[in-house]
Amino acid sequence: MTERQAWDLAFDPATGRRLKQAEVTSGILPDSRWPNFFSRVVAKLQWDANGIDLKPDAATWPELPDERRERLTTLLAAFRVADAAVSEHLEPFGPAAKNSLVAWVIFLQKRDEKRHATFFDRVAAEVLGLPGETEEDRRAAARELAPPGIVQLFDEELPAMSAEMAQGRIGLTDGMGLYHMTLEGMVLSAGQRAILQELDDGALPGVREGVYHVELDERWHIGFGLRCLIDAKPSPEFIDAILARAEECAAAWGDALPEEIRDMIVPMARRRMAVVTKQLAALAAA
């Protein structure tokens, strides 16, 4: 099969539309084909955020003990805030990639994040019963219930970083350090584990099913971020800065995380960054 021209693989990272040769002016062209692996993973993980039945969960919710409802409300409200934020603030990542295949995978990730935001809005409306006629109303209500540390990370730090990237003041590596490694790799990963563990008894089957799918999506997001970091060849100081935030990420949840999950965050971050360090050492020795 004849190798396709590089321009033929270029696309608009905002819309996913493949560009004609004459339209390629941004330098967003592929330099390798490894991102295709992640696009194949995505194809196997598709699910419908509106297709999960939450009626049994809504019926059971008022019957749960107050302490358990309070704990779950904190966790689920946090995800209502977090996933709405990430579905909006990934926009500059695609153009910053300057690589068509990487930008395409980021486009697929944005699609995932919008699906996650839809699901958690349904949970907020149909199960938690948060007040409001619109998604933004429920998002505002969720902010009042989520841990302050989560609101600060996702509604303040993430938008600020996204704006810096859009203006060209920071690059994709900085964005992935915050989003893929810190927010997804530590904060959201811990929260997903807490919800899945809390609902392991089947009390809220629809919520658990949705969070299970979200967690599968987030696994490939984190793996993709790790692979991008390896290509970027970050400095030891950059890696150390990511690891230095692990305790802060655990603290962002307040008392919402079980102690055993809180204690997993730092070792988990170290293992992931060790993958980057090991690969960089192998590349240097080659």
Residue pairs with C-beta under 8 A, 6 or more apart in sequence:
5 21
6 29
6 30
6 100
7 19
7 21
7 24
7 29
8 18
8 21
9 29
9 30
9 100
9 101
10 18
10 19
10 23
10 24
10 28
10 29
10 30
10 100
11 17
11 18
11 19
11 28
11 100
11 103
11 104
11 107
12 18
12 19
13 28
13 93
13 94
13 95
13 97
13 103
13 104
13 106
13 107
14 91
14 94
14 95
16 104
16 107
26 95
26 98
27 98
28 94
28 95
28 97
28 98
28 99
28 100
28 103
29 98
29 99
29 100
30 99
30 100
30 101
30 102
31 99
32 101
33 101
34 101
34 227
35 99
35 101
35 102
35 104
35 105
35 224
36 101
38 105
38 108
38 220
38 223
38 224
38 227
39 104
39 105
39 108
41 220
42 105
42 108
42 112
42 220
45 213
45 216
45 217
45 220
47 115
47 213
49 115
49 116
49 118
49 119
49 122
49 210
50 118
50 122
52 119
52 122
52 206
52 209
52 210
53 206
54 122
54 123
54 126
54 127
54 206
54 207
55 126
55 206
56 204
56 205
56 206
57 123
57 126
57 127
57 204
57 205
57 206
57 207
58 126
58 127
60 203
60 204
61 69
61 127
61 128
61 129
61 204
64 72
64 203
68 198
71 198
71 256
72 195
72 198
72 199
72 204
73 128
73 145
74 145
74 146
74 147
74 254
74 256
75 191
75 194
75 195
75 198
75 256
76 120
76 123
76 124
76 127
76 128
76 195
76 207
77 124
77 128
77 130
77 141
77 142
77 143
77 145
77 146
78 142
78 146
78 147
78 150
78 191
78 253
78 256
79 116
79 120
79 188
79 191
79 195
79 211
79 214
80 120
80 121
80 123
80 124
80 130
80 138
80 139
80 142
80 146
81 139
81 142
81 143
81 146
81 150
81 151
81 154
81 155
82 150
82 153
82 154
82 183
82 187
82 188
82 191
83 113
83 116
83 117
83 119
83 120
83 214
84 117
84 120
84 121
84 135
84 139
85 154
85 155
85 158
85 159
86 113
86 116
86 117
86 154
86 158
86 179
86 183
87 110
87 113
87 114
87 116
87 117
88 159
89 158
89 159
89 161
89 162
90 106
90 109
90 110
90 113
90 162
90 179
91 110
91 162
91 166
92 162
92 165
92 166
92 175
93 103
93 106
93 165
93 172
93 175
93 176
93 179
94 103
94 106
94 107
94 110
95 103
96 165
96 171
96 172
96 175
97 103
97 106
97 172
98 172
102 228
105 224
109 221
109 224
112 217
112 221
115 217
116 214
116 217
119 210
119 214
120 210
121 135
121 138
121 139
123 207
123 210
124 130
124 138
124 141
124 142
125 132
125 138
127 204
127 206
127 207
130 138
130 141
130 142
130 145
131 137
131 138
131 141
132 138
132 140
132 141
143 151
143 155
147 252
147 253
147 254
147 256
148 254
149 248
149 251
149 252
149 253
149 254
150 187
150 252
150 253
152 252
153 183
153 187
153 252
154 183
157 178
158 178
158 179
158 183
161 170
161 174
161 175
161 178
161 179
162 175
164 170
164 174
165 171
165 172
165 174
165 175
172 228
172 232
173 228
173 229
173 232
173 234
173 238
176 225
176 228
176 229
176 232
177 229
177 234
177 238
177 241
177 242
179 225
180 221
180 222
180 224
180 225
180 226
180 228
180 229
181 222
181 225
181 226
181 229
181 242
181 269
181 272
181 273
182 242
182 245
182 249
184 218
184 221
184 222
184 225
185 222
185 225
185 268
185 269
185 272
186 245
186 246
186 249
186 250
186 265
186 268
186 269
187 249
187 252
187 253
188 218
189 215
189 218
189 222
189 268
190 249
190 250
190 253
190 257
190 261
190 262
190 264
190 265
191 253
191 256
191 257
192 211
192 214
192 215
192 218
193 215
193 261
193 264
194 253
194 256
194 257
194 258
194 261
195 207
195 208
195 211
196 208
196 211
196 212
196 215
197 258
197 261
199 205
199 207
199 208
199 211
200 208
202 208
222 272
226 272
226 275
226 276
229 276
230 276
230 279
230 280
230 283
233 280
233 283
234 276
236 277
239 273
239 276
239 277
242 269
242 273
243 266
243 269
243 270
243 273
246 265
246 266
246 269
246 270
247 265
247 266
249 265
249 269
250 257
250 262
250 265
250 266
253 262
